[in-house]
Amino acid sequence: KAGVTQTPRYLIKTRGQQVTLSCSPISGHRSVSWYQQTPGQGLQFLFEYFSETQRNKGNFPGRFSGRQFSNSRSEMNVSTLELGDSALYLCASSPGGAQFYEQYFGPGTRLTVT
Amino acid sequence: AQTVTQSQPEMSVQEAETVTLSCTYDTSESDYYLFWYKQPPSRQMILVIRQEAYKQQNATENRFSVNFQKAAKSFSLKISDSQLGDAAMYFCAYFRNSGYALNFGKGTSLLVTP
């Protein structure tokens, strides 16, 4: 099976702009989670989706949002970008069901805000 | 809130030697999972080993094993016969059933010297 894919891999945006990141989970996986990784804060959970429903959300401002489509692909959006949003954004997919704890990560999207 | 603490920001080991990375966590839950993830310079997060809290037996995966002390809330990773390819950032992570999210420690950077 193909692994988790994330697009784009690298992105440079200007402060105030908005950005959309995409994640395609492993085939058959129904849960997608997003994490932000920065040198200062480490890895922080953003949100998790299962069957198009957000089940959990981390402690991030409303500028961070996400959604999941019927094919389990997920997007996350950050509006009004700030310099502090520069980070590696990781997506992870999980089968759901009894194996909900098995999370497989994608290669990440490196976002730089200038 | 669950917290995961990795007290060793950096560790160094010689090739073929054994090294132990420490992790403690704080939780009031009784049912949860613990993980060690490896993140090499490529930034791809790779699962190293998993431990279910309800299992008393320590998990083992080839050269990697854990020492899980549930009462002490301690979860250390032992790497035997260290190889150059083991050099990476290692993250300890906690997953509780109802949270659908991984809580990560700050990570330990492992250097392997010839």
Interface residues (C-beta under 8 A of the other chain):
Chain A: S31 S33 Y35 G42 L43 Q44 F45 E48 F50 R55 N56 G58 L88 L90 A92 F100 Y101 E102 Q103 Y104 F105 P107 G108 R110
Chain B: Y33 Y37 S42 R43 Q44 M45 I46 L47 R50 F91 F95 N97 G99 Y100 A101 L102 N103 F104 G105 K106 G107
